Amino acid sequence: MIKIKRAYEQPDPGDGFRVLIDRLWPRGVSKAQARIDLWLKEISPSTELRKWFNHDPHKWNEFKKKYLQELQNNPVAVEKMYAISLPNTGRSR
């Protein structure tokens, strides 16, 4: 099961394997505090897309479309995420 949690929230023993999906390390959070197991920045939205979006809720639908296109063009990173989310199950996507 995949859970979404902000990097600024306190890690919890029940979090399991923690993956940071962001191009930038969270400001003011040490690696020891974050307890991140893997920083998978290559699957996060590109710098250009993040800057274009600029947290504008009116751009959300277009942002999703553009980000999904980026993911389609980055199968290696997507496969890494699938490998993490489906460990040792024998299942394929």
C-alpha positions as CSV (number, residue, x, y, z in Angstrom):
1,M,0.0,0.0,0.0
2,I,1.3,3.5,-0.9
3,K,0.6,6.3,1.6
4,I,1.3,10.0,0.8
5,K,2.9,12.0,3.5
6,R,4.6,15.4,3.5
7,A,8.3,15.3,4.2
8,Y,7.8,17.9,6.9
9,E,5.5,15.5,8.9
10,Q,7.2,13.5,11.7
11,P,8.2,10.0,10.5
12,D,6.2,7.2,12.2
13,P,7.4,3.7,12.9
14,G,4.5,2.4,10.8
15,D,5.5,4.4,7.7
16,G,7.4,1.6,6.2
17,F,9.8,2.3,3.3
18,R,9.9,6.0,2.9
19,V,10.4,7.5,-0.6
20,L,10.9,11.2,-1.3
21,I,9.5,12.2,-4.7
22,D,10.7,15.7,-5.2
23,R,13.4,17.4,-7.2
24,L,14.4,19.5,-4.2
25,W,15.3,18.3,-0.6
26,P,12.8,19.8,1.9
27,R,14.1,23.0,3.3
28,G,15.1,22.9,6.9
29,V,14.8,19.1,7.2
30,S,17.9,17.1,7.8
31,K,18.4,13.6,6.3
32,A,18.4,12.2,9.8
33,Q,15.1,13.9,10.7
34,A,13.4,12.9,7.5
35,R,14.4,9.2,7.7
36,I,14.0,8.9,3.9
37,D,15.0,5.5,2.5
38,L,15.2,6.5,-1.1
39,W,15.2,9.9,-2.8
40,L,13.6,9.2,-6.2
41,K,13.8,12.7,-7.7
42,E,13.8,11.5,-11.3
43,I,10.1,10.5,-11.0
44,S,9.0,13.9,-9.7
45,P,7.7,16.7,-12.0
46,S,10.4,18.4,-14.0
47,T,11.8,21.8,-12.9
48,E,10.1,23.4,-15.9
49,L,6.7,21.9,-15.1
50,R,6.9,22.8,-11.4
51,K,7.8,26.4,-12.3
52,W,5.0,26.6,-14.8
53,F,2.5,25.3,-12.3
54,N,3.6,27.6,-9.5
55,H,1.0,26.1,-7.1
56,D,-1.8,27.7,-9.1
57,P,-5.0,25.6,-8.5
58,H,-6.4,26.8,-11.8
59,K,-3.6,25.0,-13.6
60,W,-4.1,21.7,-11.8
61,N,-5.9,19.8,-14.6
62,E,-3.3,20.8,-17.2
63,F,-0.5,20.1,-14.7
64,K,-1.8,16.5,-14.2
65,K,-1.9,15.9,-18.0
66,K,1.6,17.3,-18.5
67,Y,3.0,15.3,-15.5
68,L,1.5,12.1,-16.8
69,Q,3.1,12.7,-20.1
70,E,6.5,13.2,-18.4
71,L,5.9,9.9,-16.6
72,Q,5.1,8.1,-19.9
73,N,8.4,9.4,-21.2
74,N,10.3,8.2,-18.2
75,P,9.6,4.4,-17.9
76,V,12.8,3.6,-16.0
77,A,11.8,5.8,-13.1
78,V,8.2,4.6,-13.1
79,E,9.5,1.0,-13.1
80,K,11.6,1.8,-10.0
81,M,8.4,3.1,-8.2
82,Y,6.5,-0.1,-9.2
83,A,9.3,-2.2,-8.0
84,I,9.2,-0.5,-4.6
85,S,5.4,-0.6,-4.3
86,L,5.0,-4.2,-5.4
87,P,8.0,-5.9,-3.6
88,N,8.2,-9.7,-3.8
89,T,4.6,-10.2,-4.8
90,G,5.2,-11.8,-8.1
91,R,2.5,-9.5,-9.5
92,S,3.1,-7.4,-12.5
93,R,1.3,-4.2,-13.3
